[in-house]
Amino acid sequence: MNFKKHIPNIITLLNLFCGCIAIVFASQLNFELAFYFVCLGIFFDFFDGFFARLLKVSGPLGLQLDSLADMVTSGVVPGLVMYQLLYQSQGATEVLIIPFLGFIITLGACYRLANFNIDTRQTDSFIGLPTPANTLFIISLPLVIKYSDSLLSLEILTNQSILIVITFFSAYIMNTEIPLFSLKIKDFTFKKNALQILFLSLSILLLVLFQFLGISLLIISYVLLSVINNKWLKM
């Protein structure tokens, strides 16, 4: 038995396992632990492909397994988190079906993951926001509410109408035809990696200055930088 070929799939299953744990914590309104387990799942999601290439054991099984694991960690979890935020944002007299709109994020993630597997244009870059990036944005929102000192942030992120807009926009941005630059550094020349280096520097600055809010700002910056690069820079 060649155990080597199963290593990437085991790492992928660890991503799925982390997603399952995150679902439990999100259902218990423990958004902080849900956030950390999603981050751990995304970490495994990155390294399963890395080890598949390193060990030269890439195959169709790994591709399908990766999408199925992502469907939980980066599909079900953010949908559940948004459900909880919408539920908490409404009063007793409001329509009880509204919180279920949060799972539109899950539907959007499912469509993107299925489309990603058959889209040959996304081998070196992305078209539409990747599901892990979208997930980090969504699951950071309750932590921004909890830890932010800004009354404006609190007012915005507890407004049901704004949360519904974020929900629909989240599903849209994952599946829109907007090219987003790759975060992979292929060589060590500054010219070819200027955009990636700029984004990395901006990431560190935002996370240091704004903590959890920095994560949301980071994802927004990624999309904006990609749009600017597509229209004017072409780095």
C-alpha positions in Angstrom: 0.0 0.0 0.0 1.4 3.4 -1.0 0.6 5.5 2.0 2.2 8.6 0.4 -0.7 9.1 -2.0 -3.1 9.4 0.9 -1.3 12.1 2.8 -2.9 15.1 0.9 -6.4 13.5 1.3 -5.8 13.1 5.1 -4.9 16.8 5.3 -8.1 17.6 3.3 -10.1 15.5 5.8 -8.6 17.5 8.6 -9.9 20.6 7.0 -13.4 19.0 6.9 -13.0 18.0 10.6 -12.2 21.5 11.6 -15.2 22.7 9.7 -17.5 20.3 11.6 -16.1 21.6 14.9 -16.6 25.2 13.8 -20.3 24.4 13.0 -20.7 23.1 16.6 -19.2 26.3 18.1 -21.1 28.6 15.7 -24.4 26.9 16.7 -23.5 27.6 20.3 -22.7 31.3 19.5 -19.1 30.7 20.3 -17.9 32.7 17.3 -14.3 33.1 18.5 -13.6 29.3 18.6 -15.5 28.9 15.4 -13.2 31.5 13.8 -10.0 29.7 15.0 -11.1 26.3 13.7 -12.1 27.8 10.4 -8.6 29.4 10.2 -7.1 26.0 11.0 -9.3 24.4 8.3 -8.1 26.9 5.7 -4.5 26.2 6.8 -5.1 22.5 6.0 -6.8 23.5 2.8 -3.7 25.3 1.6 -1.3 22.6 2.5 -3.2 19.6 1.0 -2.6 21.0 -2.5 1.0 21.8 -1.5 1.7 18.3 -0.4 -0.1 16.8 -3.4 2.2 18.7 -5.7 5.3 18.0 -3.6 4.6 14.2 -3.5 3.4 14.2 -7.1 0.1 12.4 -6.1 -2.4 14.9 -7.5 -5.5 13.3 -8.8 -9.3 13.7 -9.4 -10.2 12.2 -6.0 -8.2 14.9 -4.2 -9.9 17.6 -6.3 -13.4 16.4 -5.4 -12.5 15.8 -1.8 -11.1 19.3 -1.5 -14.3 20.9 -2.7 -16.4 18.7 -0.4 -14.4 19.7 2.6 -14.5 23.4 1.6 -18.2 23.1 1.2 -18.4 22.6 5.0 -15.6 24.8 6.2 -16.2 27.6 3.7 -19.8 27.0 2.8 -21.9 25.8 5.7 -20.0 27.6 8.5 -20.3 31.2 7.1 -23.9 30.6 6.2 -24.6 29.5 9.8 -22.7 32.5 11.2 -24.8 34.8 9.1 -28.0 33.0 10.2 -27.0 33.7 13.8 -26.2 37.3 13.2 -29.5 37.9 11.4 -31.4 36.1 14.2 -29.8 38.2 16.8 -30.5 41.4 14.8 -34.2 41.1 14.7 -36.9 41.8 17.3 -39.6 39.4 18.5 -42.2 40.8 16.1 -40.1 40.4 13.0 -40.4 37.7 10.3 -38.7 34.6 11.6 -37.8 33.4 8.1 -35.4 36.3 7.6 -32.4 34.6 9.4 -32.5 31.7 7.0 -31.4 34.1 4.2 -28.0 33.7 5.7 -27.7 30.3 4.0 -27.7 32.1 0.6 -24.0 32.4 1.4 -23.9 28.6 1.5 -25.7 28.3 -1.8 -23.3 30.8 -3.4 -20.3 28.9 -2.0 -21.6 25.6 -3.3 -22.1 27.0 -6.8 -18.6 28.5 -6.9 -16.9 25.3 -5.7 -18.7 23.2 -8.3 -17.9 25.7 -11.0 -14.2 26.0 -9.9 -13.7 22.3 -10.6 -14.6 22.7 -14.2 -13.3 26.2 -14.9 -9.8 25.8 -16.6 -9.2 29.6 -16.3 -8.6 29.5 -12.6 -5.3 27.5 -12.4 -3.0 30.4 -11.6 -5.5 33.1 -10.5 -9.1 33.4 -9.4 -12.3 34.6 -11.0 -14.6 35.7 -8.2 -13.7 35.7 -4.5 -12.4 32.3 -3.3 -14.6 30.7 -0.7 -12.0 30.7 2.1 -11.5 34.5 1.7 -15.3 35.1 1.7 -15.5 32.9 4.8 -12.9 34.8 6.7 -14.8 38.0 5.9 -18.1 36.6 7.2 -16.9 34.9 10.3 -14.9 38.0 11.4 -18.1 40.1 11.6 -19.3 38.8 15.0 -15.8 39.3 16.4 -15.8 42.9 15.1 -19.1 43.4 16.9 -17.7 41.9 20.1 -14.3 43.6 20.2 -14.6 46.8 18.2 -14.7 50.1 20.1 -16.4 51.8 17.2 -20.1 52.5 17.8 -20.4 52.9 14.0 -19.1 49.4 13.4 -21.5 48.1 16.0 -24.5 49.9 14.5 -23.7 48.8 11.0 -23.1 45.1 11.7 -26.2 44.7 13.9 -28.5 46.3 11.3 -30.5 43.5 9.7 -30.9 45.3 6.4 -27.2 45.8 6.1 -26.5 42.1 7.0 -29.0 41.0 4.3 -27.1 43.2 1.8 -23.8 41.6 2.9 -25.3 38.2 2.5 -26.4 38.7 -1.1 -23.2 40.5 -2.0 -21.2 37.7 -0.6 -22.9 35.1 -2.8 -22.5 37.4 -5.8 -18.8 38.3 -5.3 -17.9 34.6 -5.1 -19.4 33.9 -8.6 -18.9 37.2 -10.4 -16.6 37.4 -13.5 -14.0 39.6 -11.7 -10.4 38.3 -12.1 -8.5 38.4 -8.8 -4.7 38.3 -8.6 -3.0 35.2 -7.3 -1.3 35.3 -4.0 1.3 32.8 -5.1 4.9 34.0 -5.4 6.4 32.2 -8.4 9.9 33.7 -8.3 11.9 36.2 -6.2 11.9 39.2 -8.5 10.2 42.3 -7.1 8.7 43.4 -10.4 6.7 40.3 -11.0 5.5 40.1 -7.3 5.0 43.9 -6.6 1.2 43.5 -6.2 1.6 40.5 -3.9 4.2 42.3 -1.8 2.0 45.4 -1.6 -0.9 43.3 -0.5 1.2 41.4 2.1 2.5 44.7 3.6 -1.1 46.1 3.7 -2.3 42.9 5.3 0.2 43.2 8.2 -0.6 46.8 8.7 -4.4 46.3 8.7 -4.2 43.3 11.1 -1.9 45.2 13.5 -4.0 48.3 13.5 -7.5 46.9 13.5 -7.3 43.2 14.7 -10.5 41.4 13.7 -11.8 44.4 11.7 -8.6 44.3 9.8 -9.6 40.9 8.4 -12.8 42.3 6.9 -10.8 45.3 5.5 -8.2 42.9 4.2 -10.7 41.0 2.1 -12.2 44.2 0.8 -8.7 45.5 -0.1 -7.9 42.3 -2.0 -11.0 42.8 -4.2 -10.3 46.5 -4.7 -6.6 46.0 -5.5 -7.6 43.3 -8.1 -10.1 45.6 -9.8 -7.5 48.5 -9.9 -4.9 46.0 -11.2 -7.2 44.8 -13.9 -8.1 48.3 -15.1 -4.9 50.2 -14.8 -1.9 48.5 -13.4 -1.7 45.0 -15.0 1.1 43.8 -12.7 
